[in-house]
Amino acid sequence: MGKTHMYRAQILLEQQQHETLAKIARREKRSISDVVREIVNEWLAAQTLESQKRLELDALEQLGQIRLRIQEQRGVYHGDLLAEARSEREQDIERVWNGQP
């Protein structure tokens, strides 16, 4: 793994937070700083994931609004497009097999 540049940051913790971090660090034979870095990385990853989810949900909402506008303008088609496409394809294949243009 490549060398990572570290930046010193001074943070203030509540006593319980510090004690819990110290217990975790001792149990895992790591430094408190290492534990804090891991927690920060996990939190940042969760924030990125949550942000992506919000963007995707917003996009779905916009698509839903577009769908409703199209329905209002053009109505709703109640046929079975897939079945119709399959039927047309089968007819085309039948024509080709029969030598028809």
C-alpha positions, -999 to 999 in steps of 0.1 A, spaced: 0 0 0 13 34 -9 23 60 16 -6 81 28 -1 117 38 -15 123 72 -28 156 86 -28 164 122 -62 174 136 -71 182 172 -105 171 182 -124 174 215 -142 142 227 -166 137 255 -151 115 283 -173 85 274 -163 88 237 -126 88 246 -129 59 270 -148 38 245 -123 46 218 -94 37 242 -110 4 251 -115 -5 214 -79 5 206 -65 -16 235 -86 -46 226 -76 -44 189 -40 -34 197 -43 -2 176 -39 35 183 -69 56 191 -60 76 159 -62 45 138 -97 36 153 -109 72 147 -96 72 111 -115 39 105 -147 53 120 -144 85 99 -138 65 67 -169 43 74 -190 74 81 -178 92 49 -185 61 29 -220 59 44 -226 96 36 -215 90 0 -238 60 -3 -267 80 12 -260 109 -12 -261 85 -41 -293 70 -29 -309 105 -27 -298 113 -62 -312 81 -75 -345 86 -57 -347 122 -70 -341 108 -105 -369 83 -101 -392 110 -88 -384 131 -119 -391 101 -142 -424 96 -124 -434 132 -131 -424 129 -167 -445 97 -170 -475 115 -155 -471 144 -179 -469 121 -209 -500 102 -197 -519 135 -194 -508 146 -229 -511 113 -247 -532 90 -226 -524 54 -215 -519 25 -240 -537 -5 -226 -524 -31 -251 -497 -56 -245 -467 -42 -264 -445 -72 -258 -471 -96 -271 -477 -74 -301 -440 -72 -309 -437 -109 -307 -467 -114 -330 -452 -90 -355 -419 -108 -354 -435 -142 -359 -454 -128 -389 -422 -114 -403 -405 -147 -399 -434 -165 -415 -433 -142 -445 -396 -147 -449 -400 -185 -447 -428 -184 -473 -406 -162 -496 -428 -132 -494 -413 -97 -492 
